[in-house]
Amino acid sequence: MRKATIRDIANSADVSTATVDRVLNGRAGVSAANRQRVYMAARVLGYLPTEDKVTLPSRPAHLEFFIPFGHSEFMHDLANTIRDFASHLPLVASCTIHALDGLSPEALVSAIERTALKASGVGLITVDHPITRNAIRQLSDAGVRVITIASDVLQTPRSAYVGVDNRVAGRTAGLMMGRLVGSSAGSLGLFMGSRAYHGHEERENGFRVVITDQFPKLRLLPAVETHEDNTVSYDAAFSLLRNCPDIVGIYCVGAGRAGVARAVAGMGRPRPFVIFHDLTDLTRSYLADDLIDVVIDQNARLTGEQAVIRLLGSIASTAPFLTLKYIEPRIILRENIPVR
C-alpha cells in the first residue's frame, strides 16, 4: 500500500494542497475548521506517524518539562530518561527540563514566568492547588498542550496524565503490609511528603481503606507530612520507634525515605516491616541490606518515555484529552531487584 501524499489529504479534506502544507507545518492563515479537517484526513490516511497507537505530530515539536528535583532520586531518574529518550526522537526539536525550587505552587508559577516558552507542549509535576490549576489553564488558553506526570492535577484542561493509578498503588501497599504482618496486632506508621501532592493523598487513601477494611487488628497512626525533609522524617520515625512499642509496620508514601530508613537502621533487630515507593539506587541498597521489605515502583524509565510520547501525541491530537492509560506499578522484593 502506497504512502498517502499531501494531495491525498487535500482531496479527502476538500481543501487546497497549500492549506494542507500550512497545517502540517504549523503555519498561520488557516481556519480552525479547516485545520481540524486536515488533521482528521491525515490521521485516517495514515499520514501522521504513530508510536504505540498514539498519533505523533507531523513536524518536530519543542517540549518543556517542569520537575521539582529536591532530594528525590526518582525525579532525577525521570528527568534523565526524558532527556535521553527525547534526544533520540526526530520529532523532538528541543527538550528543556526546568528544575523547580520545591513543590510549592509558587515555585511552578515562578519558573514558568522566568521561561520564554516557545513550546507546543509542557509536562509538569506539581501539587493540586488553585494556583497550579490556574497556571495549567493559562498555558492551555495560550495554545500549549499540558500533561501531568506522576501526580495528576484534576479539574484542569491538561491533555493527559502519565503515571500509575496512585490509589491502586496505595491499596497495593496496604494489602502487602497486611499480608506481611499476618495475624499480629499493632500500630502502623505512615509518612508522606504532603497531602497537597495529589499522588501522595491518593496513596494514603488507598492504603487506609485496605487496612481499615481487611486488617482490623492493625491501627493506623496519624500521618506524618515530611515536606521532603529527611531530618523531619528521621526525627519523627526515631520518636515513633522509641515511643510506640507495638509498631509492626511503616509505610512511606513518598518523600523522606532516607530519614525513615536511617531511623529503622538505628533500632537494630527485630524491626517493623517497611514499604517504600520508587526503585532508586537508595531503595535498591535498602532492599539488599534488608532495611526494608517492599518497593512499589512506578518505573521512572517507562514514565519518562511515555511522558514524551504522550506529550507529542497531545500536540498532534485534535481532541482535548488523550485516552487515560495508567502505568502498572511493580512490586520489588529483595530477591527480584531488576538490573539497573
C-alpha positions as CSV (number, residue, x, y, z in Angstrom):
1,M,0.0,0.0,0.0
2,R,1.5,3.3,-1.1
3,K,2.1,6.1,1.5
4,A,-0.5,8.9,1.5
5,T,0.5,12.2,0.0
6,I,-0.4,15.9,0.7
7,R,-2.6,15.8,-2.4
8,D,-4.5,12.8,-1.0
9,I,-5.0,14.7,2.2
10,A,-6.2,17.8,0.4
11,N,-8.7,15.7,-1.7
12,S,-10.0,14.0,1.4
13,A,-10.4,17.2,3.4
14,D,-11.7,19.2,0.4
15,V,-9.0,21.9,0.8
16,S,-6.0,23.0,-1.2
17,T,-2.6,21.4,-1.0
18,A,-1.3,24.8,0.2
19,T,-3.7,24.7,3.1
20,V,-2.6,21.1,4.0
21,D,1.1,22.3,3.9
22,R,0.3,25.2,6.2
23,V,-1.5,23.0,8.7
24,L,1.1,20.2,8.8
25,N,3.9,22.7,9.2
26,G,2.1,24.7,11.9
27,R,1.8,28.0,9.9
28,A,-0.9,30.6,10.4
29,G,-3.6,31.5,8.0
30,V,-5.9,28.5,8.3
31,S,-9.3,28.5,10.0
32,A,-9.9,26.1,12.9
33,A,-12.4,24.1,10.9
34,N,-10.0,23.5,8.0
35,R,-7.2,22.7,10.4
36,Q,-9.3,20.1,12.0
37,R,-10.4,18.6,8.6
38,V,-6.7,18.3,7.6
39,Y,-5.7,16.6,10.8
40,M,-8.6,14.2,10.6
41,A,-7.9,13.3,7.0
42,A,-4.1,12.9,7.7
43,R,-4.9,10.6,10.6
44,V,-7.4,8.5,8.7
45,L,-5.0,8.1,5.7
46,G,-2.1,7.1,8.0
47,Y,0.0,10.1,7.1
48,L,0.9,11.1,10.6
49,P,3.5,8.9,12.4
50,T,2.4,6.8,15.4
51,E,4.0,5.3,18.5
52,D,2.2,2.5,20.3
53,K,-1.1,3.7,18.7
54,V,-0.5,7.4,19.7
55,T,-0.6,9.7,16.7
56,L,2.5,11.9,16.7
57,P,2.9,15.4,15.2
58,S,4.0,15.8,11.6
59,R,6.8,18.2,12.3
60,P,9.4,18.4,15.2
61,A,8.0,19.9,18.4
62,H,9.5,21.9,21.2
63,L,8.9,20.3,24.6
64,E,9.5,21.7,28.1
65,F,9.2,19.9,31.4
66,F,9.0,21.4,34.9
67,I,10.2,19.0,37.6
68,P,10.8,19.5,41.4
69,F,14.0,17.6,41.9
70,G,14.5,18.2,45.6
71,H,16.2,15.2,47.3
72,S,14.3,12.7,45.1
73,E,16.2,10.2,43.1
74,F,13.1,9.3,41.3
75,M,12.8,12.8,39.9
76,H,16.4,12.8,38.8
77,D,16.0,9.4,37.1
78,L,12.8,10.6,35.4
79,A,14.4,13.8,34.1
80,N,17.4,11.8,32.8
81,T,15.1,9.4,31.0
82,I,13.1,12.2,29.4
83,R,16.3,14.0,28.3
84,D,17.9,10.8,26.8
85,F,14.7,9.5,25.2
86,A,13.8,12.8,23.6
87,S,17.3,13.3,22.2
88,H,16.8,10.2,20.0
89,L,13.4,11.2,18.6
90,P,13.5,13.1,15.3
91,L,10.1,14.6,16.2
92,V,11.5,16.4,19.2
93,A,13.1,19.7,18.0
94,S,14.1,20.6,21.6
95,C,13.6,19.3,25.1
96,T,14.2,21.6,28.0
97,I,13.9,20.5,31.6
98,H,13.4,23.2,34.3
99,A,14.3,22.3,37.9
100,L,11.6,23.6,40.3
101,D,12.6,25.0,43.6
102,G,10.4,22.7,45.6
103,L,6.8,21.5,45.3
104,S,5.1,24.8,46.2
105,P,2.6,26.2,43.6
106,E,4.6,29.4,43.7
107,A,7.7,27.5,42.5
108,L,5.9,26.3,39.4
109,V,4.5,29.7,38.5
110,S,7.8,31.5,39.1
111,A,9.6,29.0,36.9
112,I,7.0,29.4,34.1
113,E,7.2,33.2,34.3
114,R,11.0,33.1,34.0
115,T,10.8,31.0,31.0
116,A,10.3,32.3,27.4
117,L,8.0,29.5,26.4
118,K,8.4,28.5,22.7
119,A,7.0,25.1,23.4
120,S,4.0,23.4,21.8
121,G,3.8,21.1,24.9
122,V,4.6,21.2,28.6
123,G,5.0,18.4,31.0
124,L,4.9,19.1,34.8
125,I,4.9,17.6,38.2
126,T,3.2,19.8,40.8
127,V,0.7,19.9,43.7
128,D,-3.0,20.2,43.2
129,H,-3.7,23.8,44.2
130,P,-5.8,26.7,42.9
131,I,-2.6,28.5,41.8
132,T,-1.3,25.4,39.8
133,R,-4.7,24.7,38.3
134,N,-4.9,28.3,37.1
135,A,-1.3,28.1,35.6
136,I,-2.4,25.0,33.6
137,R,-5.5,26.8,32.4
138,Q,-3.4,29.8,31.3
139,L,-1.0,27.5,29.4
140,S,-3.9,25.7,27.7
141,D,-5.6,29.0,26.8
142,A,-2.3,30.1,25.1
143,G,-2.5,27.0,22.9
144,V,0.1,25.0,24.8
145,R,-0.7,21.3,25.4
146,V,-0.1,20.3,29.1
147,I,0.4,16.8,30.6
148,T,0.8,16.0,34.3
149,I,3.3,13.4,35.4
150,A,3.4,11.1,38.4
151,S,0.7,13.1,40.3
152,D,-2.4,14.3,38.5
153,V,-4.0,17.8,38.8
154,L,-7.7,17.3,38.4
155,Q,-10.3,19.8,37.1
156,T,-7.8,21.3,34.6
157,P,-7.6,21.2,30.8
158,R,-4.5,19.0,30.9
159,S,-4.3,16.8,27.9
160,A,-3.1,13.6,29.6
161,Y,-1.8,12.1,32.9
162,V,1.2,9.9,32.8
163,G,1.9,7.6,35.8
164,V,0.4,4.9,38.0
165,D,-3.0,5.0,39.5
166,N,-1.8,6.2,42.9
167,R,-4.9,5.0,44.7
168,V,-4.3,1.5,43.4
169,A,-0.6,1.8,44.4
170,G,-1.7,2.7,47.9
171,R,-4.1,-0.2,48.1
172,T,-1.4,-2.5,46.9
173,A,0.8,-1.3,49.8
174,G,-2.0,-1.9,52.2
175,L,-2.5,-5.4,51.0
176,M,1.2,-6.1,51.1
177,M,1.5,-4.7,54.6
178,G,-1.4,-6.7,55.9
179,R,0.0,-9.9,54.4
180,L,3.5,-9.3,55.8
181,V,2.2,-8.6,59.4
182,G,-0.1,-11.6,59.3
183,S,-2.2,-12.3,62.4
184,S,-0.2,-9.9,64.6
185,A,-1.9,-6.8,66.1
186,G,-0.2,-3.5,66.4
187,S,0.3,0.0,65.0
188,L,1.4,1.3,61.6
189,G,3.4,4.4,60.9
190,L,2.6,6.5,57.8
191,F,5.0,9.0,56.3
192,M,4.2,11.2,53.3
193,G,5.6,14.3,51.6
194,S,2.4,16.4,51.5
195,R,-1.3,15.9,51.0
196,A,-1.2,18.8,48.6
197,Y,0.6,16.4,46.3
198,H,-2.4,14.6,44.8
199,G,-0.4,11.3,44.3
200,H,0.5,11.1,47.9
201,E,-3.0,11.8,49.1
202,E,-4.4,9.1,46.8
203,R,-1.8,6.6,48.0
204,E,-2.6,7.4,51.6
205,N,-6.4,7.0,51.0
206,G,-5.9,3.7,49.2
207,F,-3.7,2.3,52.0
208,R,-6.1,3.4,54.7
209,V,-9.1,1.8,53.0
210,V,-7.5,-1.6,52.7
211,I,-6.0,-1.6,56.2
212,T,-9.3,-0.5,57.8
213,D,-11.5,-2.9,55.8
214,Q,-9.3,-6.0,55.7
215,F,-6.9,-5.8,58.6
216,P,-8.9,-4.5,61.7
217,K,-6.1,-5.7,64.1
218,L,-3.8,-3.0,62.7
219,R,-4.1,0.6,64.0
220,L,-3.1,3.4,61.7
221,L,-1.2,6.2,63.5
222,P,-1.7,9.8,62.3
223,A,0.2,10.5,59.1
224,V,3.5,12.5,59.3
225,E,4.0,15.1,56.5
226,T,7.7,15.4,55.9
227,H,7.7,18.0,53.1
228,E,10.6,16.3,51.5
229,D,12.8,16.9,54.6
230,N,14.8,13.8,55.7
231,T,15.6,15.4,59.0
232,V,11.9,15.8,59.7
233,S,11.3,12.2,58.7
234,Y,14.2,10.8,60.7
235,D,13.2,12.7,63.9
236,A,9.5,11.5,63.5
237,A,10.5,7.9,62.8
238,F,13.0,7.8,65.6
239,S,10.4,9.1,68.1
240,L,7.8,6.6,66.7
241,L,10.1,3.6,67.1
242,R,11.2,4.7,70.6
243,N,7.8,5.6,72.0
244,C,5.5,3.1,70.2
245,P,6.5,-0.4,71.3
246,D,3.7,-2.1,69.4
247,I,4.8,-0.7,66.0
248,V,4.7,-3.5,63.4
249,G,4.9,-1.6,60.1
250,I,5.9,1.6,58.4
251,Y,4.6,2.8,55.1
252,C,6.4,5.7,53.4
253,V,4.2,7.1,50.7
254,G,6.8,9.2,49.1
255,A,9.3,11.8,50.3
256,G,11.5,11.5,53.4
257,R,12.6,7.9,52.7
258,A,16.2,8.3,53.7
259,G,15.3,9.7,57.1
260,V,12.9,6.8,57.8
261,A,15.5,4.2,56.6
262,R,18.2,5.8,58.9
263,A,15.9,5.6,61.9
264,V,15.0,2.0,61.2
265,A,18.6,1.0,60.7
266,G,19.4,2.5,64.1
267,M,16.9,0.5,66.0
268,G,18.5,-2.9,65.3
269,R,16.6,-6.2,65.2
270,P,13.8,-7.0,65.2
271,R,12.4,-4.2,63.1
272,P,9.0,-3.4,61.8
273,F,8.0,-4.3,58.2
274,V,8.7,-1.3,55.9
275,I,7.3,-0.5,52.5
276,F,8.6,2.3,50.2
277,H,7.8,3.6,46.8
278,D,10.1,4.1,43.8
279,L,13.1,1.9,42.8
280,T,16.2,4.1,43.0
281,D,19.8,3.4,43.9
282,L,19.0,4.1,47.6
283,T,15.9,1.9,47.7
284,R,17.9,-0.9,45.9
285,S,20.5,-0.7,48.7
286,Y,17.8,-0.7,51.4
287,L,16.3,-3.8,49.9
288,A,19.7,-5.5,49.5
289,D,20.7,-4.6,53.1
290,D,17.3,-5.9,54.4
291,L,16.3,-2.5,55.8
292,I,13.0,-2.5,54.0
293,D,10.8,-5.3,52.7
294,V,8.9,-4.0,49.6
295,V,9.3,-1.3,47.0
296,I,6.3,-0.4,44.9
297,D,7.8,1.1,41.8
298,Q,6.2,3.5,39.2
299,N,9.1,2.8,36.8
300,A,10.9,6.0,36.1
301,R,12.2,4.9,32.7
302,L,8.7,3.9,31.4
303,T,7.1,7.0,32.9
304,G,9.7,9.3,31.3
305,E,9.4,7.7,27.9
306,Q,5.6,7.8,28.0
307,A,5.7,11.4,29.1
308,V,7.5,12.3,25.9
309,I,5.3,10.1,23.7
310,R,2.0,11.3,25.1
311,L,3.0,14.9,25.1
312,L,3.8,14.6,21.4
313,G,0.5,12.8,21.0
314,S,-1.4,15.5,22.7
315,I,0.2,18.1,20.3
316,A,-0.9,16.0,17.3
317,S,-4.4,15.3,18.6
318,T,-7.4,17.5,17.8
319,A,-9.1,16.0,20.9
320,P,-8.7,18.0,24.2
321,F,-7.8,14.8,26.1
322,L,-6.0,11.6,25.3
323,T,-7.4,8.3,26.5
324,L,-6.2,7.6,30.0
325,K,-3.7,4.8,30.2
326,Y,-2.0,4.1,33.6
327,I,1.4,2.7,34.1
328,E,1.2,-0.6,36.1
329,P,3.1,-0.4,39.4
330,R,5.8,-3.1,40.0
331,I,6.3,-4.9,43.3
332,I,10.0,-5.3,44.0
333,L,11.3,-7.5,46.8
334,R,14.9,-8.3,47.9
335,E,15.0,-11.4,45.7
336,N,13.8,-9.8,42.4
337,I,15.6,-6.5,42.2
338,P,15.9,-5.8,38.5
339,V,19.1,-5.0,36.8
340,R,19.8,-1.3,36.7
